[in-house]
């Protein structure tokens, strides 16, 4: 078992080392997705998104034992409105508009379950479509600290 779990790794966009041996990368999908094309001089190139997790699983029901990781990174989809085949949906995923609150509550609970006592949970959220306050209501726990100003928020929690 590694020390860190990235519960919704996607294309591992914020990781400096996308093959970090200390991290178990998990996502509910695997594959290569086209995000459209772009021009480079006279050439048209395809923009690709590659999602290759170590484990394919749902963040609401993780296949790990209790207290398995020292750190969990939880960066779930932030959108409830995006076209099914849009590049936004492909890149970031989409939450169900009706069940998003319960889905995030289950995900946070699972992250805490697999976290060791006094372990750290890093939560990333973009406030474009769902305000952070509504998301935090689902968690039943206030973060220790985090960014309060930008649209994309990074928050830190500790398992007590």
Phi and psi in radians as a Rosetta constraint file:
Dihedral C 1 N 2 CA 2 C 2 CIRCULARHARMONIC -1.460 0.35
Dihedral N 2 CA 2 C 2 N 3 CIRCULARHARMONIC 3.017 0.35
Dihedral C 2 N 3 CA 3 C 3 CIRCULARHARMONIC -1.408 0.35
Dihedral N 3 CA 3 C 3 N 4 CIRCULARHARMONIC -0.475 0.35
Dihedral C 3 N 4 CA 4 C 4 CIRCULARHARMONIC -2.197 0.35
Dihedral N 4 CA 4 C 4 N 5 CIRCULARHARMONIC 2.470 0.35
Dihedral C 4 N 5 CA 5 C 5 CIRCULARHARMONIC -2.053 0.35
Dihedral N 5 CA 5 C 5 N 6 CIRCULARHARMONIC 2.234 0.35
Dihedral C 5 N 6 CA 6 C 6 CIRCULARHARMONIC -1.777 0.35
Dihedral N 6 CA 6 C 6 N 7 CIRCULARHARMONIC 1.827 0.35
Dihedral C 6 N 7 CA 7 C 7 CIRCULARHARMONIC -1.311 0.35
Dihedral N 7 CA 7 C 7 N 8 CIRCULARHARMONIC -0.306 0.35
Dihedral C 7 N 8 CA 8 C 8 CIRCULARHARMONIC -2.497 0.35
Dihedral N 8 CA 8 C 8 N 9 CIRCULARHARMONIC 1.129 0.35
Dihedral C 8 N 9 CA 9 C 9 CIRCULARHARMONIC -1.199 0.35
Dihedral N 9 CA 9 C 9 N 10 CIRCULARHARMONIC -0.484 0.35
Dihedral C 9 N 10 CA 10 C 10 CIRCULARHARMONIC 0.893 0.35
Dihedral N 10 CA 10 C 10 N 11 CIRCULARHARMONIC -2.302 0.35
Dihedral C 10 N 11 CA 11 C 11 CIRCULARHARMONIC -1.550 0.35
Dihedral N 11 CA 11 C 11 N 12 CIRCULARHARMONIC 0.239 0.35
Dihedral C 11 N 12 CA 12 C 12 CIRCULARHARMONIC 1.024 0.35
Dihedral N 12 CA 12 C 12 N 13 CIRCULARHARMONIC 0.677 0.35
Dihedral C 12 N 13 CA 13 C 13 CIRCULARHARMONIC -1.110 0.35
Dihedral N 13 CA 13 C 13 N 14 CIRCULARHARMONIC -0.583 0.35
Dihedral C 13 N 14 CA 14 C 14 CIRCULARHARMONIC -1.620 0.35
Dihedral N 14 CA 14 C 14 N 15 CIRCULARHARMONIC -0.029 0.35
Dihedral C 14 N 15 CA 15 C 15 CIRCULARHARMONIC -1.419 0.35
Dihedral N 15 CA 15 C 15 N 16 CIRCULARHARMONIC 2.318 0.35
Dihedral C 15 N 16 CA 16 C 16 CIRCULARHARMONIC -1.267 0.35
Dihedral N 16 CA 16 C 16 N 17 CIRCULARHARMONIC -0.700 0.35
Dihedral C 16 N 17 CA 17 C 17 CIRCULARHARMONIC -1.979 0.35
Dihedral N 17 CA 17 C 17 N 18 CIRCULARHARMONIC 1.756 0.35
Dihedral C 17 N 18 CA 18 C 18 CIRCULARHARMONIC -1.295 0.35
Dihedral N 18 CA 18 C 18 N 19 CIRCULARHARMONIC -0.074 0.35
Dihedral C 18 N 19 CA 19 C 19 CIRCULARHARMONIC -2.120 0.35
Dihedral N 19 CA 19 C 19 N 20 CIRCULARHARMONIC 0.441 0.35
Dihedral C 19 N 20 CA 20 C 20 CIRCULARHARMONIC -0.933 0.35
Dihedral N 20 CA 20 C 20 N 21 CIRCULARHARMONIC 2.101 0.35
Dihedral C 20 N 21 CA 21 C 21 CIRCULARHARMONIC -1.227 0.35
Dihedral N 21 CA 21 C 21 N 22 CIRCULARHARMONIC -0.209 0.35
Dihedral C 21 N 22 CA 22 C 22 CIRCULARHARMONIC -1.503 0.35
Dihedral N 22 CA 22 C 22 N 23 CIRCULARHARMONIC -0.054 0.35
Dihedral C 22 N 23 CA 23 C 23 CIRCULARHARMONIC -2.041 0.35
Dihedral N 23 CA 23 C 23 N 24 CIRCULARHARMONIC 2.358 0.35
Dihedral C 23 N 24 CA 24 C 24 CIRCULARHARMONIC -1.680 0.35
Dihedral N 24 CA 24 C 24 N 25 CIRCULARHARMONIC 2.050 0.35
Dihedral C 24 N 25 CA 25 C 25 CIRCULARHARMONIC -1.641 0.35
Dihedral N 25 CA 25 C 25 N 26 CIRCULARHARMONIC 2.143 0.35
Dihedral C 25 N 26 CA 26 C 26 CIRCULARHARMONIC -2.187 0.35
Dihedral N 26 CA 26 C 26 N 27 CIRCULARHARMONIC 2.500 0.35
Dihedral C 26 N 27 CA 27 C 27 CIRCULARHARMONIC -2.708 0.35
Dihedral N 27 CA 27 C 27 N 28 CIRCULARHARMONIC 2.885 0.35
Dihedral C 27 N 28 CA 28 C 28 CIRCULARHARMONIC -1.572 0.35
Dihedral N 28 CA 28 C 28 N 29 CIRCULARHARMONIC 0.147 0.35
Dihedral C 28 N 29 CA 29 C 29 CIRCULARHARMONIC -2.616 0.35
Dihedral N 29 CA 29 C 29 N 30 CIRCULARHARMONIC 2.849 0.35
Dihedral C 29 N 30 CA 30 C 30 CIRCULARHARMONIC -2.570 0.35
Dihedral N 30 CA 30 C 30 N 31 CIRCULARHARMONIC 2.418 0.35
Dihedral C 30 N 31 CA 31 C 31 CIRCULARHARMONIC 2.735 0.35
Dihedral N 31 CA 31 C 31 N 32 CIRCULARHARMONIC -3.138 0.35
Dihedral C 31 N 32 CA 32 C 32 CIRCULARHARMONIC -2.036 0.35
Dihedral N 32 CA 32 C 32 N 33 CIRCULARHARMONIC 2.268 0.35
Dihedral C 32 N 33 CA 33 C 33 CIRCULARHARMONIC -2.168 0.35
Dihedral N 33 CA 33 C 33 N 34 CIRCULARHARMONIC 2.420 0.35
Dihedral C 33 N 34 CA 34 C 34 CIRCULARHARMONIC -1.489 0.35
Dihedral N 34 CA 34 C 34 N 35 CIRCULARHARMONIC 2.284 0.35
Dihedral C 34 N 35 CA 35 C 35 CIRCULARHARMONIC -1.871 0.35
Dihedral N 35 CA 35 C 35 N 36 CIRCULARHARMONIC 0.324 0.35
Dihedral C 35 N 36 CA 36 C 36 CIRCULARHARMONIC 1.756 0.35
Dihedral N 36 CA 36 C 36 N 37 CIRCULARHARMONIC -2.964 0.35
Dihedral C 36 N 37 CA 37 C 37 CIRCULARHARMONIC -2.109 0.35
Dihedral N 37 CA 37 C 37 N 38 CIRCULARHARMONIC 2.863 0.35
Dihedral C 37 N 38 CA 38 C 38 CIRCULARHARMONIC -2.534 0.35
Dihedral N 38 CA 38 C 38 N 39 CIRCULARHARMONIC 2.787 0.35
Dihedral C 38 N 39 CA 39 C 39 CIRCULARHARMONIC -1.702 0.35
Dihedral N 39 CA 39 C 39 N 40 CIRCULARHARMONIC 2.379 0.35
Dihedral C 39 N 40 CA 40 C 40 CIRCULARHARMONIC -2.255 0.35
Dihedral N 40 CA 40 C 40 N 41 CIRCULARHARMONIC 1.718 0.35
Dihedral C 40 N 41 CA 41 C 41 CIRCULARHARMONIC 1.098 0.35
Dihedral N 41 CA 41 C 41 N 42 CIRCULARHARMONIC -2.159 0.35
Dihedral C 41 N 42 CA 42 C 42 CIRCULARHARMONIC -1.569 0.35
Dihedral N 42 CA 42 C 42 N 43 CIRCULARHARMONIC -0.080 0.35
Dihedral C 42 N 43 CA 43 C 43 CIRCULARHARMONIC -1.657 0.35
Dihedral N 43 CA 43 C 43 N 44 CIRCULARHARMONIC 2.467 0.35
Dihedral C 43 N 44 CA 44 C 44 CIRCULARHARMONIC -1.805 0.35
Dihedral N 44 CA 44 C 44 N 45 CIRCULARHARMONIC 2.149 0.35
Dihedral C 44 N 45 CA 45 C 45 CIRCULARHARMONIC -1.994 0.35
Dihedral N 45 CA 45 C 45 N 46 CIRCULARHARMONIC 2.625 0.35
Dihedral C 45 N 46 CA 46 C 46 CIRCULARHARMONIC -1.598 0.35
Dihedral N 46 CA 46 C 46 N 47 CIRCULARHARMONIC 2.342 0.35
Dihedral C 46 N 47 CA 47 C 47 CIRCULARHARMONIC -1.558 0.35
Dihedral N 47 CA 47 C 47 N 48 CIRCULARHARMONIC 2.126 0.35
Dihedral C 47 N 48 CA 48 C 48 CIRCULARHARMONIC -2.048 0.35
Dihedral N 48 CA 48 C 48 N 49 CIRCULARHARMONIC 2.589 0.35
Dihedral C 48 N 49 CA 49 C 49 CIRCULARHARMONIC -2.071 0.35
Dihedral N 49 CA 49 C 49 N 50 CIRCULARHARMONIC 2.175 0.35
Dihedral C 49 N 50 CA 50 C 50 CIRCULARHARMONIC -1.999 0.35
Dihedral N 50 CA 50 C 50 N 51 CIRCULARHARMONIC 2.136 0.35
Dihedral C 50 N 51 CA 51 C 51 CIRCULARHARMONIC -2.022 0.35
Dihedral N 51 CA 51 C 51 N 52 CIRCULARHARMONIC 1.941 0.35
Dihedral C 51 N 52 CA 52 C 52 CIRCULARHARMONIC -2.333 0.35
Dihedral N 52 CA 52 C 52 N 53 CIRCULARHARMONIC 1.487 0.35
Dihedral C 52 N 53 CA 53 C 53 CIRCULARHARMONIC -1.389 0.35
Dihedral N 53 CA 53 C 53 N 54 CIRCULARHARMONIC 2.827 0.35
Dihedral C 53 N 54 CA 54 C 54 CIRCULARHARMONIC -1.271 0.35
Dihedral N 54 CA 54 C 54 N 55 CIRCULARHARMONIC -0.608 0.35
Dihedral C 54 N 55 CA 55 C 55 CIRCULARHARMONIC -2.355 0.35
Dihedral N 55 CA 55 C 55 N 56 CIRCULARHARMONIC 2.333 0.35
Dihedral C 55 N 56 CA 56 C 56 CIRCULARHARMONIC -1.706 0.35
Dihedral N 56 CA 56 C 56 N 57 CIRCULARHARMONIC 2.026 0.35
Dihedral C 56 N 57 CA 57 C 57 CIRCULARHARMONIC -2.817 0.35
Dihedral N 57 CA 57 C 57 N 58 CIRCULARHARMONIC 2.845 0.35
Dihedral C 57 N 58 CA 58 C 58 CIRCULARHARMONIC -1.585 0.35
Dihedral N 58 CA 58 C 58 N 59 CIRCULARHARMONIC 2.316 0.35
Dihedral C 58 N 59 CA 59 C 59 CIRCULARHARMONIC -1.131 0.35
Dihedral N 59 CA 59 C 59 N 60 CIRCULARHARMONIC -0.249 0.35
Dihedral C 59 N 60 CA 60 C 60 CIRCULARHARMONIC -1.467 0.35
Dihedral N 60 CA 60 C 60 N 61 CIRCULARHARMONIC -0.184 0.35
Dihedral C 60 N 61 CA 61 C 61 CIRCULARHARMONIC -2.665 0.35
Dihedral N 61 CA 61 C 61 N 62 CIRCULARHARMONIC 1.396 0.35
Dihedral C 61 N 62 CA 62 C 62 CIRCULARHARMONIC -1.421 0.35
Dihedral N 62 CA 62 C 62 N 63 CIRCULARHARMONIC 2.473 0.35
Dihedral C 62 N 63 CA 63 C 63 CIRCULARHARMONIC -1.527 0.35
Dihedral N 63 CA 63 C 63 N 64 CIRCULARHARMONIC 0.752 0.35
Dihedral C 63 N 64 CA 64 C 64 CIRCULARHARMONIC -2.161 0.35
Dihedral N 64 CA 64 C 64 N 65 CIRCULARHARMONIC 2.667 0.35
Dihedral C 64 N 65 CA 65 C 65 CIRCULARHARMONIC -1.246 0.35
Dihedral N 65 CA 65 C 65 N 66 CIRCULARHARMONIC 2.846 0.35
Dihedral C 65 N 66 CA 66 C 66 CIRCULARHARMONIC -1.002 0.35
Dihedral N 66 CA 66 C 66 N 67 CIRCULARHARMONIC 2.543 0.35
Dihedral C 66 N 67 CA 67 C 67 CIRCULARHARMONIC 0.933 0.35
Dihedral N 67 CA 67 C 67 N 68 CIRCULARHARMONIC 0.833 0.35
Dihedral C 67 N 68 CA 68 C 68 CIRCULARHARMONIC -1.629 0.35
Dihedral N 68 CA 68 C 68 N 69 CIRCULARHARMONIC -0.401 0.35
Dihedral C 68 N 69 CA 69 C 69 CIRCULARHARMONIC -2.187 0.35
Dihedral N 69 CA 69 C 69 N 70 CIRCULARHARMONIC 2.566 0.35
Dihedral C 69 N 70 CA 70 C 70 CIRCULARHARMONIC -1.392 0.35
Dihedral N 70 CA 70 C 70 N 71 CIRCULARHARMONIC -0.499 0.35
Dihedral C 70 N 71 CA 71 C 71 CIRCULARHARMONIC -2.479 0.35
Dihedral N 71 CA 71 C 71 N 72 CIRCULARHARMONIC 2.457 0.35
Dihedral C 71 N 72 CA 72 C 72 CIRCULARHARMONIC -2.213 0.35
Dihedral N 72 CA 72 C 72 N 73 CIRCULARHARMONIC 2.323 0.35
Dihedral C 72 N 73 CA 73 C 73 CIRCULARHARMONIC -1.825 0.35
Dihedral N 73 CA 73 C 73 N 74 CIRCULARHARMONIC 2.159 0.35
Dihedral C 73 N 74 CA 74 C 74 CIRCULARHARMONIC -2.114 0.35
Dihedral N 74 CA 74 C 74 N 75 CIRCULARHARMONIC 1.786 0.35
Dihedral C 74 N 75 CA 75 C 75 CIRCULARHARMONIC -2.175 0.35
Dihedral N 75 CA 75 C 75 N 76 CIRCULARHARMONIC 1.257 0.35
Dihedral C 75 N 76 CA 76 C 76 CIRCULARHARMONIC -1.284 0.35
Dihedral N 76 CA 76 C 76 N 77 CIRCULARHARMONIC 2.951 0.35
Dihedral C 76 N 77 CA 77 C 77 CIRCULARHARMONIC -0.966 0.35
Dihedral N 77 CA 77 C 77 N 78 CIRCULARHARMONIC 2.534 0.35
Dihedral C 77 N 78 CA 78 C 78 CIRCULARHARMONIC -1.882 0.35
Dihedral N 78 CA 78 C 78 N 79 CIRCULARHARMONIC -0.170 0.35
Dihedral C 78 N 79 CA 79 C 79 CIRCULARHARMONIC -1.751 0.35
Dihedral N 79 CA 79 C 79 N 80 CIRCULARHARMONIC 2.515 0.35
Dihedral C 79 N 80 CA 80 C 80 CIRCULARHARMONIC -2.053 0.35
Dihedral N 80 CA 80 C 80 N 81 CIRCULARHARMONIC -0.211 0.35
Dihedral C 80 N 81 CA 81 C 81 CIRCULARHARMONIC -2.218 0.35
Dihedral N 81 CA 81 C 81 N 82 CIRCULARHARMONIC 1.889 0.35
Dihedral C 81 N 82 CA 82 C 82 CIRCULARHARMONIC -2.847 0.35
Dihedral N 82 CA 82 C 82 N 83 CIRCULARHARMONIC 2.500 0.35
Dihedral C 82 N 83 CA 83 C 83 CIRCULARHARMONIC -1.036 0.35
Dihedral N 83 CA 83 C 83 N 84 CIRCULARHARMONIC 2.454 0.35
Dihedral C 83 N 84 CA 84 C 84 CIRCULARHARMONIC -0.924 0.35
Dihedral N 84 CA 84 C 84 N 85 CIRCULARHARMONIC -0.688 0.35
Dihedral C 84 N 85 CA 85 C 85 CIRCULARHARMONIC -1.862 0.35
Dihedral N 85 CA 85 C 85 N 86 CIRCULARHARMONIC 0.251 0.35
Dihedral C 85 N 86 CA 86 C 86 CIRCULARHARMONIC -1.215 0.35
Dihedral N 86 CA 86 C 86 N 87 CIRCULARHARMONIC 2.732 0.35
Dihedral C 86 N 87 CA 87 C 87 CIRCULARHARMONIC -1.131 0.35
Dihedral N 87 CA 87 C 87 N 88 CIRCULARHARMONIC -0.541 0.35
Dihedral C 87 N 88 CA 88 C 88 CIRCULARHARMONIC -1.085 0.35
Dihedral N 88 CA 88 C 88 N 89 CIRCULARHARMONIC -0.812 0.35
Dihedral C 88 N 89 CA 89 C 89 CIRCULARHARMONIC -1.112 0.35
Dihedral N 89 CA 89 C 89 N 90 CIRCULARHARMONIC -0.722 0.35
Dihedral C 89 N 90 CA 90 C 90 CIRCULARHARMONIC -1.137 0.35
Dihedral N 90 CA 90 C 90 N 91 CIRCULARHARMONIC -0.743 0.35
Dihedral C 90 N 91 CA 91 C 91 CIRCULARHARMONIC -1.338 0.35
Dihedral N 91 CA 91 C 91 N 92 CIRCULARHARMONIC -0.747 0.35
Dihedral C 91 N 92 CA 92 C 92 CIRCULARHARMONIC -1.954 0.35
Dihedral N 92 CA 92 C 92 N 93 CIRCULARHARMONIC -0.236 0.35
Dihedral C 92 N 93 CA 93 C 93 CIRCULARHARMONIC 1.381 0.35
Dihedral N 93 CA 93 C 93 N 94 CIRCULARHARMONIC 2.955 0.35
Dihedral C 93 N 94 CA 94 C 94 CIRCULARHARMONIC -2.410 0.35
Dihedral N 94 CA 94 C 94 N 95 CIRCULARHARMONIC 2.365 0.35
Dihedral C 94 N 95 CA 95 C 95 CIRCULARHARMONIC -1.500 0.35
Dihedral N 95 CA 95 C 95 N 96 CIRCULARHARMONIC 2.678 0.35
Dihedral C 95 N 96 CA 96 C 96 CIRCULARHARMONIC -1.204 0.35
Dihedral N 96 CA 96 C 96 N 97 CIRCULARHARMONIC 2.257 0.35
Dihedral C 96 N 97 CA 97 C 97 CIRCULARHARMONIC -1.084 0.35
Dihedral N 97 CA 97 C 97 N 98 CIRCULARHARMONIC -0.474 0.35
Dihedral C 97 N 98 CA 98 C 98 CIRCULARHARMONIC -1.591 0.35
Dihedral N 98 CA 98 C 98 N 99 CIRCULARHARMONIC -0.568 0.35
Dihedral C 98 N 99 CA 99 C 99 CIRCULARHARMONIC -1.937 0.35
Dihedral N 99 CA 99 C 99 N 100 CIRCULARHARMONIC 0.135 0.35
Dihedral C 99 N 100 CA 100 C 100 CIRCULARHARMONIC -0.936 0.35
Dihedral N 100 CA 100 C 100 N 101 CIRCULARHARMONIC -0.728 0.35
Dihedral C 100 N 101 CA 101 C 101 CIRCULARHARMONIC -1.108 0.35
Dihedral N 101 CA 101 C 101 N 102 CIRCULARHARMONIC -0.833 0.35
Dihedral C 101 N 102 CA 102 C 102 CIRCULARHARMONIC -1.170 0.35
Dihedral N 102 CA 102 C 102 N 103 CIRCULARHARMONIC -0.665 0.35
Dihedral C 102 N 103 CA 103 C 103 CIRCULARHARMONIC -1.054 0.35
Dihedral N 103 CA 103 C 103 N 104 CIRCULARHARMONIC -0.785 0.35
Dihedral C 103 N 104 CA 104 C 104 CIRCULARHARMONIC -1.199 0.35
Dihedral N 104 CA 104 C 104 N 105 CIRCULARHARMONIC -0.637 0.35
Dihedral C 104 N 105 CA 105 C 105 CIRCULARHARMONIC -1.071 0.35
Dihedral N 105 CA 105 C 105 N 106 CIRCULARHARMONIC -0.819 0.35
Dihedral C 105 N 106 CA 106 C 106 CIRCULARHARMONIC -1.080 0.35
Dihedral N 106 CA 106 C 106 N 107 CIRCULARHARMONIC -0.750 0.35
Dihedral C 106 N 107 CA 107 C 107 CIRCULARHARMONIC -1.088 0.35
Dihedral N 107 CA 107 C 107 N 108 CIRCULARHARMONIC -0.779 0.35
Dihedral C 107 N 108 CA 108 C 108 CIRCULARHARMONIC -1.096 0.35
Dihedral N 108 CA 108 C 108 N 109 CIRCULARHARMONIC -0.738 0.35
Dihedral C 108 N 109 CA 109 C 109 CIRCULARHARMONIC -1.082 0.35
Dihedral N 109 CA 109 C 109 N 110 CIRCULARHARMONIC -0.738 0.35
Dihedral C 109 N 110 CA 110 C 110 CIRCULARHARMONIC -1.136 0.35
Dihedral N 110 CA 110 C 110 N 111 CIRCULARHARMONIC -0.718 0.35
Dihedral C 110 N 111 CA 111 C 111 CIRCULARHARMONIC -1.041 0.35
Dihedral N 111 CA 111 C 111 N 112 CIRCULARHARMONIC -0.758 0.35
Dihedral C 111 N 112 CA 112 C 112 CIRCULARHARMONIC -1.180 0.35
Dihedral N 112 CA 112 C 112 N 113 CIRCULARHARMONIC -0.627 0.35
Dihedral C 112 N 113 CA 113 C 113 CIRCULARHARMONIC -1.087 0.35
Dihedral N 113 CA 113 C 113 N 114 CIRCULARHARMONIC -0.757 0.35
Dihedral C 113 N 114 CA 114 C 114 CIRCULARHARMONIC -1.476 0.35
Dihedral N 114 CA 114 C 114 N 115 CIRCULARHARMONIC -0.069 0.35
Dihedral C 114 N 115 CA 115 C 115 CIRCULARHARMONIC -1.503 0.35
Dihedral N 115 CA 115 C 115 N 116 CIRCULARHARMONIC 2.400 0.35
Dihedral C 115 N 116 CA 116 C 116 CIRCULARHARMONIC -1.199 0.35
Dihedral N 116 CA 116 C 116 N 117 CIRCULARHARMONIC 2.731 0.35
Dihedral C 116 N 117 CA 117 C 117 CIRCULARHARMONIC -0.972 0.35
Dihedral N 117 CA 117 C 117 N 118 CIRCULARHARMONIC 2.395 0.35
Dihedral C 117 N 118 CA 118 C 118 CIRCULARHARMONIC 1.173 0.35
Dihedral N 118 CA 118 C 118 N 119 CIRCULARHARMONIC 0.203 0.35
Dihedral C 118 N 119 CA 119 C 119 CIRCULARHARMONIC -1.282 0.35
Dihedral N 119 CA 119 C 119 N 120 CIRCULARHARMONIC 2.900 0.35
Dihedral C 119 N 120 CA 120 C 120 CIRCULARHARMONIC -1.931 0.35
Dihedral N 120 CA 120 C 120 N 121 CIRCULARHARMONIC 2.306 0.35
Dihedral C 120 N 121 CA 121 C 121 CIRCULARHARMONIC -1.952 0.35
Dihedral N 121 CA 121 C 121 N 122 CIRCULARHARMONIC 2.113 0.35
Dihedral C 121 N 122 CA 122 C 122 CIRCULARHARMONIC -1.748 0.35
Dihedral N 122 CA 122 C 122 N 123 CIRCULARHARMONIC 2.128 0.35
Dihedral C 122 N 123 CA 123 C 123 CIRCULARHARMONIC -2.032 0.35
Dihedral N 123 CA 123 C 123 N 124 CIRCULARHARMONIC 2.263 0.35
Dihedral C 123 N 124 CA 124 C 124 CIRCULARHARMONIC -2.013 0.35
Dihedral N 124 CA 124 C 124 N 125 CIRCULARHARMONIC 2.322 0.35
Dihedral C 124 N 125 CA 125 C 125 CIRCULARHARMONIC -2.542 0.35
Dihedral N 125 CA 125 C 125 N 126 CIRCULARHARMONIC 2.454 0.35
Dihedral C 125 N 126 CA 126 C 126 CIRCULARHARMONIC -1.910 0.35
Dihedral N 126 CA 126 C 126 N 127 CIRCULARHARMONIC 2.274 0.35
Dihedral C 126 N 127 CA 127 C 127 CIRCULARHARMONIC -1.566 0.35
Dihedral N 127 CA 127 C 127 N 128 CIRCULARHARMONIC 0.214 0.35
Dihedral C 127 N 128 CA 128 C 128 CIRCULARHARMONIC -1.002 0.35
Dihedral N 128 CA 128 C 128 N 129 CIRCULARHARMONIC -0.745 0.35
Dihedral C 128 N 129 CA 129 C 129 CIRCULARHARMONIC -2.007 0.35
Dihedral N 129 CA 129 C 129 N 130 CIRCULARHARMONIC -0.480 0.35
Dihedral C 129 N 130 CA 130 C 130 CIRCULARHARMONIC -2.256 0.35
Dihedral N 130 CA 130 C 130 N 131 CIRCULARHARMONIC 2.120 0.35
Dihedral C 130 N 131 CA 131 C 131 CIRCULARHARMONIC -1.085 0.35
Dihedral N 131 CA 131 C 131 N 132 CIRCULARHARMONIC 2.526 0.35
Dihedral C 131 N 132 CA 132 C 132 CIRCULARHARMONIC -1.026 0.35
Dihedral N 132 CA 132 C 132 N 133 CIRCULARHARMONIC -0.664 0.35
Dihedral C 132 N 133 CA 133 C 133 CIRCULARHARMONIC -1.007 0.35
Dihedral N 133 CA 133 C 133 N 134 CIRCULARHARMONIC -0.665 0.35
Dihedral C 133 N 134 CA 134 C 134 CIRCULARHARMONIC -1.196 0.35
Dihedral N 134 CA 134 C 134 N 135 CIRCULARHARMONIC -0.601 0.35
Dihedral C 134 N 135 CA 135 C 135 CIRCULARHARMONIC -1.229 0.35
Dihedral N 135 CA 135 C 135 N 136 CIRCULARHARMONIC -0.804 0.35
Dihedral C 135 N 136 CA 136 C 136 CIRCULARHARMONIC -1.103 0.35
Dihedral N 136 CA 136 C 136 N 137 CIRCULARHARMONIC -0.490 0.35
Dihedral C 136 N 137 CA 137 C 137 CIRCULARHARMONIC -1.012 0.35
Dihedral N 137 CA 137 C 137 N 138 CIRCULARHARMONIC -0.554 0.35
Dihedral C 137 N 138 CA 138 C 138 CIRCULARHARMONIC -1.306 0.35
Dihedral N 138 CA 138 C 138 N 139 CIRCULARHARMONIC -0.429 0.35
Dihedral C 138 N 139 CA 139 C 139 CIRCULARHARMONIC -1.466 0.35
Dihedral N 139 CA 139 C 139 N 140 CIRCULARHARMONIC -0.488 0.35
Dihedral C 139 N 140 CA 140 C 140 CIRCULARHARMONIC 1.185 0.35
Dihedral N 140 CA 140 C 140 N 141 CIRCULARHARMONIC 0.325 0.35
Dihedral C 140 N 141 CA 141 C 141 CIRCULARHARMONIC -2.621 0.35
Dihedral N 141 CA 141 C 141 N 142 CIRCULARHARMONIC 2.378 0.35
Dihedral C 141 N 142 CA 142 C 142 CIRCULARHARMONIC -1.516 0.35
Dihedral N 142 CA 142 C 142 N 143 CIRCULARHARMONIC 2.481 0.35
Dihedral C 142 N 143 CA 143 C 143 CIRCULARHARMONIC -1.177 0.35
Dihedral N 143 CA 143 C 143 N 144 CIRCULARHARMONIC 2.744 0.35
Dihedral C 143 N 144 CA 144 C 144 CIRCULARHARMONIC -1.212 0.35
Dihedral N 144 CA 144 C 144 N 145 CIRCULARHARMONIC -0.824 0.35
Dihedral C 144 N 145 CA 145 C 145 CIRCULARHARMONIC -2.844 0.35
Dihedral N 145 CA 145 C 145 N 146 CIRCULARHARMONIC 2.954 0.35
Dihedral C 145 N 146 CA 146 C 146 CIRCULARHARMONIC 2.916 0.35
Dihedral N 146 CA 146 C 146 N 147 CIRCULARHARMONIC 3.121 0.35
Dihedral C 146 N 147 CA 147 C 147 CIRCULARHARMONIC -1.323 0.35
Dihedral N 147 CA 147 C 147 N 148 CIRCULARHARMONIC 2.271 0.35
Dihedral C 147 N 148 CA 148 C 148 CIRCULARHARMONIC -1.956 0.35
Dihedral N 148 CA 148 C 148 N 149 CIRCULARHARMONIC 0.074 0.35
Dihedral C 148 N 149 CA 149 C 149 CIRCULARHARMONIC -2.054 0.35
Dihedral N 149 CA 149 C 149 N 150 CIRCULARHARMONIC -0.633 0.35
Dihedral C 149 N 150 CA 150 C 150 CIRCULARHARMONIC -1.458 0.35
Dihedral N 150 CA 150 C 150 N 151 CIRCULARHARMONIC 2.964 0.35
Dihedral C 150 N 151 CA 151 C 151 CIRCULARHARMONIC -1.236 0.35
Dihedral N 151 CA 151 C 151 N 152 CIRCULARHARMONIC -0.637 0.35
Dihedral C 151 N 152 CA 152 C 152 CIRCULARHARMONIC -1.682 0.35
Dihedral N 152 CA 152 C 152 N 153 CIRCULARHARMONIC 2.095 0.35
Dihedral C 152 N 153 CA 153 C 153 CIRCULARHARMONIC -1.899 0.35
Dihedral N 153 CA 153 C 153 N 154 CIRCULARHARMONIC 2.438 0.35
Dihedral C 153 N 154 CA 154 C 154 CIRCULARHARMONIC -2.017 0.35
Dihedral N 154 CA 154 C 154 N 155 CIRCULARHARMONIC 2.117 0.35
Dihedral C 154 N 155 CA 155 C 155 CIRCULARHARMONIC -2.149 0.35
Dihedral N 155 CA 155 C 155 N 156 CIRCULARHARMONIC 2.616 0.35
Dihedral C 155 N 156 CA 156 C 156 CIRCULARHARMONIC -2.094 0.35
Dihedral N 156 CA 156 C 156 N 157 CIRCULARHARMONIC 2.259 0.35
Dihedral C 156 N 157 CA 157 C 157 CIRCULARHARMONIC -2.105 0.35
Dihedral N 157 CA 157 C 157 N 158 CIRCULARHARMONIC 2.760 0.35
Dihedral C 157 N 158 CA 158 C 158 CIRCULARHARMONIC -2.237 0.35
Dihedral N 158 CA 158 C 158 N 159 CIRCULARHARMONIC 2.440 0.35
Dihedral C 158 N 159 CA 159 C 159 CIRCULARHARMONIC -1.375 0.35
Dihedral N 159 CA 159 C 159 N 160 CIRCULARHARMONIC 2.151 0.35
